[in-house]
Amino acid sequence: MSIQLQSDFPYNDEAGWSNFLSAHYFEHQKIIKAIQQKYFFASLDYPLLDIGDQKIWLFSHADMHQSISKIIGIGLSPDLDEVDFSKEDQFETWMQNHAALHDQIDLVLGL
């Protein structure tokens, strides 16, 4: 399932955010598996299912995307660790940029 489909939920919708985190985790698992098979990298697994500390989660997630982008040759990914989710406009922009990046990764990996 495309991450785009799971990214379209109203701001401050806790159930939507929870569903997104689950779908997002499984999307990353598919990406990791595809990279392991195509590029023979052992692991890129980061703790993405539970946000816990938001700053650490954002940094880890952004770092993971930078690694993925380098491995598959799409250049730098957008800055995904500088966002204030308490601001709706920043949240919406982040979700759009993030979904577009996942679409690009899926295209390159044939997912």
MARMIMI-939416 format. One record per residue (C-alpha): residue number from 1; residue in three letters; chain; x, y, z. Coordinates in Angstrom, 1 decimal, padded with zeros to 4 digits, always signed. Layout:
BEGIN
{atom NUM, 'Ala', 'A', {X, Y, Z}}
...
//
This chain:
BEGIN
{atom 1, 'Met', 'A', {+000.0, +000.0, +000.0}}
{atom 2, 'Ser', 'A', {+001.3, +003.4, -000.9}}
{atom 3, 'Ile', 'A', {+002.3, +005.6, +002.0}}
{atom 4, 'Gln', 'A', {+000.4, +008.4, +000.3}}
{atom 5, 'Leu', 'A', {-002.9, +006.6, +001.0}}
{atom 6, 'Gln', 'A', {-002.0, +006.5, +004.7}}
{atom 7, 'Ser', 'A', {-000.8, +010.1, +004.8}}
{atom 8, 'Asp', 'A', {-004.2, +011.6, +004.1}}
{atom 9, 'Phe', 'A', {-005.8, +012.1, +007.5}}
{atom 10, 'Pro', 'A', {-007.0, +015.3, +009.3}}
{atom 11, 'Tyr', 'A', {-004.5, +017.2, +011.4}}
{atom 12, 'Asn', 'A', {-004.5, +016.1, +015.1}}
{atom 13, 'Asp', 'A', {-006.3, +012.9, +014.3}}
{atom 14, 'Glu', 'A', {-004.7, +010.5, +016.8}}
{atom 15, 'Ala', 'A', {-006.2, +007.4, +015.1}}
{atom 16, 'Gly', 'A', {-005.0, +008.5, +011.7}}
{atom 17, 'Trp', 'A', {-001.5, +009.2, +013.1}}
{atom 18, 'Ser', 'A', {-001.4, +005.8, +014.7}}
{atom 19, 'Asn', 'A', {-002.5, +004.1, +011.5}}
{atom 20, 'Phe', 'A', {+000.1, +006.1, +009.6}}
{atom 21, 'Leu', 'A', {+002.9, +005.0, +011.9}}
{atom 22, 'Ser', 'A', {+002.0, +001.4, +011.5}}
{atom 23, 'Ala', 'A', {+001.7, +001.6, +007.7}}
{atom 24, 'His', 'A', {+004.9, +003.7, +007.6}}
{atom 25, 'Tyr', 'A', {+006.8, +001.1, +009.6}}
{atom 26, 'Phe', 'A', {+005.7, -001.7, +007.2}}
{atom 27, 'Glu', 'A', {+006.5, +000.4, +004.2}}
{atom 28, 'His', 'A', {+010.0, +000.9, +005.5}}
{atom 29, 'Gln', 'A', {+010.3, -002.9, +006.1}}
{atom 30, 'Lys', 'A', {+009.4, -003.4, +002.4}}
{atom 31, 'Ile', 'A', {+012.1, -000.9, +001.4}}
{atom 32, 'Ile', 'A', {+014.7, -002.5, +003.7}}
{atom 33, 'Lys', 'A', {+014.0, -005.9, +002.2}}
{atom 34, 'Ala', 'A', {+014.2, -004.6, -001.4}}
{atom 35, 'Ile', 'A', {+017.5, -002.8, -000.7}}
{atom 36, 'Gln', 'A', {+018.9, -005.9, +001.0}}
{atom 37, 'Gln', 'A', {+018.0, -008.0, -002.1}}
{atom 38, 'Lys', 'A', {+019.0, -005.5, -004.7}}
{atom 39, 'Tyr', 'A', {+022.1, -003.8, -003.1}}
{atom 40, 'Phe', 'A', {+023.2, -006.5, -000.6}}
{atom 41, 'Phe', 'A', {+023.1, -004.2, +002.4}}
{atom 42, 'Ala', 'A', {+022.7, -006.0, +005.7}}
{atom 43, 'Ser', 'A', {+020.4, -003.6, +007.5}}
{atom 44, 'Leu', 'A', {+018.9, -000.2, +007.6}}
{atom 45, 'Asp', 'A', {+016.4, -000.8, +010.3}}
{atom 46, 'Tyr', 'A', {+015.6, +002.1, +012.6}}
{atom 47, 'Pro', 'A', {+013.0, +002.2, +015.4}}
{atom 48, 'Leu', 'A', {+010.1, +003.9, +013.5}}
{atom 49, 'Leu', 'A', {+007.0, +002.2, +015.0}}
{atom 50, 'Asp', 'A', {+007.0, +004.2, +018.3}}
{atom 51, 'Ile', 'A', {+007.7, +007.9, +018.2}}
{atom 52, 'Gly', 'A', {+008.8, +008.1, +021.8}}
{atom 53, 'Asp', 'A', {+011.0, +011.2, +021.8}}
{atom 54, 'Gln', 'A', {+009.9, +013.1, +018.7}}
{atom 55, 'Lys', 'A', {+013.3, +014.8, +018.1}}
{atom 56, 'Ile', 'A', {+015.1, +011.5, +018.2}}
{atom 57, 'Trp', 'A', {+012.5, +009.8, +016.0}}
{atom 58, 'Leu', 'A', {+012.7, +012.6, +013.5}}
{atom 59, 'Phe', 'A', {+016.5, +012.5, +013.4}}
{atom 60, 'Ser', 'A', {+016.6, +008.7, +013.1}}
{atom 61, 'His', 'A', {+013.9, +008.7, +010.4}}
{atom 62, 'Ala', 'A', {+015.7, +011.5, +008.4}}
{atom 63, 'Asp', 'A', {+019.0, +009.6, +008.8}}
{atom 64, 'Met', 'A', {+017.4, +006.4, +007.5}}
{atom 65, 'His', 'A', {+016.0, +008.3, +004.5}}
{atom 66, 'Gln', 'A', {+019.4, +009.9, +003.7}}
{atom 67, 'Ser', 'A', {+021.0, +006.4, +003.8}}
{atom 68, 'Ile', 'A', {+018.3, +005.0, +001.5}}
{atom 69, 'Ser', 'A', {+018.6, +007.9, -000.9}}
{atom 70, 'Lys', 'A', {+022.4, +007.4, -001.1}}
{atom 71, 'Ile', 'A', {+022.1, +003.7, -001.6}}
{atom 72, 'Ile', 'A', {+019.6, +003.8, -004.4}}
{atom 73, 'Gly', 'A', {+021.1, +006.9, -006.1}}
{atom 74, 'Ile', 'A', {+018.4, +009.5, -005.8}}
{atom 75, 'Gly', 'A', {+020.5, +012.2, -004.2}}
{atom 76, 'Leu', 'A', {+019.7, +013.9, -000.9}}
{atom 77, 'Ser', 'A', {+016.3, +013.4, +000.6}}
{atom 78, 'Pro', 'A', {+014.3, +016.4, +001.8}}
{atom 79, 'Asp', 'A', {+015.1, +017.7, +005.3}}
{atom 80, 'Leu', 'A', {+012.7, +015.5, +007.4}}
{atom 81, 'Asp', 'A', {+014.1, +016.2, +010.8}}
{atom 82, 'Glu', 'A', {+013.3, +019.9, +011.0}}
{atom 83, 'Val', 'A', {+009.6, +020.1, +011.7}}
{atom 84, 'Asp', 'A', {+007.2, +021.2, +014.4}}
{atom 85, 'Phe', 'A', {+004.3, +018.8, +014.3}}
{atom 86, 'Ser', 'A', {+002.3, +021.2, +016.6}}
{atom 87, 'Lys', 'A', {+002.0, +023.6, +013.7}}
{atom 88, 'Glu', 'A', {-000.5, +022.4, +011.1}}
{atom 89, 'Asp', 'A', {+001.2, +023.9, +008.1}}
{atom 90, 'Gln', 'A', {+004.6, +022.3, +009.0}}
{atom 91, 'Phe', 'A', {+002.9, +019.0, +009.6}}
{atom 92, 'Glu', 'A', {+001.1, +019.1, +006.2}}
{atom 93, 'Thr', 'A', {+004.2, +020.1, +004.3}}
{atom 94, 'Trp', 'A', {+006.2, +017.3, +006.0}}
{atom 95, 'Met', 'A', {+003.6, +014.7, +005.2}}
{atom 96, 'Gln', 'A', {+003.5, +015.8, +001.5}}
{atom 97, 'Asn', 'A', {+007.3, +015.9, +001.2}}
{atom 98, 'His', 'A', {+007.6, +012.5, +003.0}}
{atom 99, 'Ala', 'A', {+005.0, +010.9, +000.8}}
{atom 100, 'Ala', 'A', {+006.6, +012.2, -002.4}}
{atom 101, 'Leu', 'A', {+010.0, +010.8, -001.2}}
{atom 102, 'His', 'A', {+008.4, +007.4, -000.6}}
{atom 103, 'Asp', 'A', {+006.8, +007.5, -004.0}}
{atom 104, 'Gln', 'A', {+010.3, +008.1, -005.5}}
{atom 105, 'Ile', 'A', {+011.9, +005.3, -003.5}}
{atom 106, 'Asp', 'A', {+009.1, +002.9, -004.5}}
{atom 107, 'Leu', 'A', {+009.6, +003.8, -008.1}}
{atom 108, 'Val', 'A', {+013.3, +003.2, -008.1}}
{atom 109, 'Leu', 'A', {+012.9, -000.1, -006.2}}
{atom 110, 'Gly', 'A', {+010.0, -001.3, -008.2}}
{atom 111, 'Leu', 'A', {+007.7, -001.5, -005.2}}
//
